[in-house]
Amino acid sequence: MRDVLGELNRSLGKLYASEGRPSIPPEQLLSALLLQVFYGIRSERQLMEQLDYNLLYRWFVGLSPDDPIWDPTTFTKNRDRLQNGEVFTKFMTKLLNHPQVKPLLSDEHFSVDGTLIEAWASHKSFRPKDGSGDEDGGADFHGQQRKNDTHASTSDPDSRLYRKAAGREAKLCYMGHATMENRHGLAVAGMVTHANGTAERRASERMLKAKAKEAGRRITVGEDKAYDTADHVANLRAINVTPHVTQNDSITATGNRRQSAIDGRTTRHEGYGMSQSRRAMTECIFGWGKQHGTMRKTKHRGIASVAADFMLNLIAYNLIRIPKLLTA
């Protein structure tokens, strides 16, 4: 991690003015943000409180026992500066290209999956866009038909009302997407989008297009049955990606059987089964982020801030995994 921060020193320096009062060193700021994800600390204010008395946290961030702790508001302002400078994406790229890490990665076989990230907004904030029905402050919405086309959250307008599956409750949320390499299960790309029925497939195509271009040859991807649509499979093949997608031939509500876009020409290969078995490891990334990190319910508002926090969770997961892989 220190090697990666050293390589980013020039990029981090460009975010700060050469004159004026000294600000929070970017290396310490990024270390503190990772510390927040490692231990699932709820807020910047609580992080500052723990940095004030925890000597182990101070050592990790690079503070001596006598150094003063930053003001939480100043810390938040400087975090936004890193976010606007796309430092988290650059950190991920430098980490994956590290001489000790790169041999652990596969550049040919990948898996993609998505997860819901609950927004920092309540159902009461989801009100009509035209301003009607505000007499009770949105407290009584039972029996009302509420859609993303006609309603929006006043707390977080970027969030969307979405349900994970039929019969499940609808929540205001975002959708996070991660690309995992299949050799050791490390996250190699990630992004956050609005939650809707096509977001997973469009995000997958966007991330895999970059990976196929980087590899310079055909790559494979394992995905679950939510990605089994004719247009998505065709789009993947058009960008030089072999889709190892789980076949969705289930019975519909009308009693008809779905027709999968994946046939025997794909499933007969041994690689299809291997991709399907490795694909399940993407759940480990999301599981760690929601159990230990800050991915389950975001404390940020706006898609850019949520995407930055999501990328931090992917970086933290890799930093937890890599030392174990290097000593194995």
N, C-alpha and C positions, 0 to 999 in steps of 0.2 A: 504494500500500500504506500509506503514512504517513497519507493522508487517511482510509482505512478504520479504521486503528487509533485515530485521533483521534475518529471517530464512536463507537467502541466504548468510549471512555474511561470513561463513566458505568457501563456494564455491567460492565467489568472492575473498577472500584473497589468494587462491591458484593461481590465475592468475598473481599475482604480486610478484616480487623478494623481499627478506627481506632486501636488501641493495641497495644503490644507491640513486639518487635524488628522493624525493617524487613525485608521479604521481597524476593524477586526481582520487579522491576517487571514487570507482566503484558505490557506492550508488548515488552520485551526478551525475555521468555520465549517469546512467540509468534514473534518474529522468529528466535530461535535454533532453535525447532522447525521452522520453514520452511526454515532453512538446512540442517538435518539431512536434510530430504527432497530439497532441491535437489541436494545432492552425495552422497546415498545413504550418509551416515555411519551406521555400524552400531549404535552405542549412545550413550547419554547420556555415558558416561564418556569415550569417544573424542571426542565433540563438545566436552567441556570441555577435553580435552588440546589440540585444535586451536584452540579459542578463546584458549588461553593464549599461543600464539605467532603466530597468523595475524592480521595487522593488518587485512586486508580483511574477515575474518569479524567482527572487533571493530567495525569501522566499520558494517557492516550491522546488527549487533545494537544498536549505540548505546553501546558501551563505549570509553572512552579507553584509550590504551596502558598507563596506570598502574593502571587499575581492577583489583581482584582478581577472579579467576574463581570462580564458585559451586561449591560441593561437589556432586558428581553425585547424591548421595542427596537433597539439598535440592532440586535441579532436578527430580528425578523426582516428589517430593511435590507441588511446585507445578504440575507438568504435570497431575497428577490433579485439581487444583483447577480448572484450565481445562476439563478434560474433563467434570467434574461440572456445571459451569456452562453447558454447551452453547455455549461460546465459538466453537468451530470452525464450527458451523452458522450462528451469528450473523455471523461474519466472512464466510462465503460469501454470505449474503444481502446484507450491506452492499456487498460487492465487486460483485455483479451489479447492484445498484441505483445504482452510482456513475454520475454524469451522463455520463462519457466511455465507460462500458462498456455501459450499457443500450441505446444505439442499435445495438450490435453483435449483440444477441440477437434471436432469433425467439421470439415468444410463442404461435406457432400450430403449428409443426412440430418434432417431437422424435424422438429415437431412444433406445432402451433396450437395454442388454445387461448381461451378468453375467460374472464371472470368478472363478476359484478363488484363494484366498489361503492359501498353505500355513501351517499352524499351527506354533507353537514347541513341538512335542511329537513324540516318536518312536513308532514302531510298538510298541516294547517297553512303552510306558506304556498301551497300549490293552488293558485287562484286564477280565475278567468283573466285573460289578457285584456279584455275590454273594460275591466274594472267593475263589472257587475257582481252582485252577490257578496259584497264585503260588509254587509250590515253586522254580521256576527263575528267578523274577523277571521273567517274561514274555519271556525271551530266545528260547525255542523255541516259535514259534506256527505253524510250518508244518504244514499238514494240518488245522488247526482251522477251524471255521466261526465267523467273527466278524461280528457285526452290531451296529449302533448301538442296537438294542433291548436287547441283553444285555451289551454291553461299553461301556466309557467310558474316556477317557484320564485317568490319575491326575495328569498334568502340567497338562492344560488340559481340564477336563470339558466346556467349551462347544464344543470342536471336534468334528467328525464325520468318520467314515471315508467317503470318497466318491471315485468315479472320474469323470473327465471324459467318457469315452466307452467303448464296448465295446472290450475288448482293451487298454485303458490300465491302468496301475497305480493302485491305490487309495491315497489319502493322507489323513492327518488334516488337515482344512482348514476354512476358512470360505468363504462366497460373498459377494463384493462386487458391488453393483449400481449402475450410473450412468445418469443421464438426461442426454442431450446435446441442445442445441438445434441445429437443422440449418443455420442460416445460416453460422456460422463454426466450428462444432464445439467449443464451450465446454461444459464440464460445469456443469449447473445444479442437480443434486440427486444424492445418493448415500446408500447405506445398506448395512449388512452384516447378513447373516442366517446361520442354520445352513445347512450344505450338505445339500440334499435335492432330490428330483426336482421339487418344485413351488415351490421358493423363488424362482426367477427370475420366474415368472408372478405370484405373490402380491406380490412386491416391486414389480414393474412396475405393477400395479393400484394399489397404495398411493401410489406416487410420482406417477403420472399423474392420479389423482383430485385431488391437491392442485394440479397444474398446470392441469387443466381448470377447477377452481373459481376459481383465480387469474385465468385468462384470461377467464372469463365467457362463453365460446362453445366450439363444437366445435373440438377440436385433432386432429392426426394423429400417429401414432407408427410408426416403422419398427422392426421386430424380426426376428430370424432364425427359422429353422424350428422351433427348440426351443419357441417360443411358440405354435405353430400347433395349438391344441387348441380344441375347441368351447366349453368353459366359459370359457376365457380371452378368446376373441374376443367372446363374449356379455357378459362382465363389462365389457370395455372399451367396448363400444357403449352399455351401460347407464349409464356415467359420462360420456357425451358425448365419447368418444374414437374416432376412426376408425382401425381397426387395419390398417396396411400391413405385414402379416406375410408373410414368405417362405412360399410354399406347400410343405408337406411331404407329397408324394405318392410317397415312395420305396417300394421293395419291402421288406417286412418279412422276418424270419427264416423265417416260415412260407410265404413265396412270395406273399403277398397284397399288394396295393397299398393304401397308406394313403389315406384320404379327407381332403382338406384342408378346413379350416373356412373358407377364403378362396376365393371363386369369382369368376367373371367380372364380377360387379357391382362388385367392388373393383379387380380387376387391370386393367380396361379404361380406367381413368382415368390421365391423364398423371402425376398426383401420386404414384401408386403406384410407378412406375419411379423418380421422383426421390427418394422416401423410401428406396427400396432402395439407390440409389447413394450417398446420404449416410450411410446406416446404418453403412457400413464404417469411418467416421471414429471410431466409438467404440473401435475397436481401437487407435487412436493414443493414446487416453487410458490404456488399460490397458498398452499397450506402453511408454509413457514411464514409467509408475509402476513397472513391473517392471524396466526396463532402467536407469533413472537414479534412481528414487525408492526407497521402502522397501516396495513393495506385494508383491513376489514371495514373500517369506517373512517373516511378521510376527515381531517380537521381543517382542510383547506377548501376554498371556494374558487371556482373558475377552472376551466379545463386545463389551462397551462400550469397552474399550481399543483393540481392533482396529478398531472402527467409527470412533473418533476419529482413528486413524492413517490410515485409508482416506480420511476427509474431508480431512485435511491434504494427502494426495497429490493430490486433486482440486483443492484450492485452489492448490497449487504449480504444477500443470499450467496452470491458468488464468493465473496470474501470469507464466508463461513465454510464453504465447501472446498475451496482451492487448497488450503493447508492440509486438509485431510487427504486429498488426492495426491499431493506432492509427497506425503510421507507413507503412502500405501505401498 
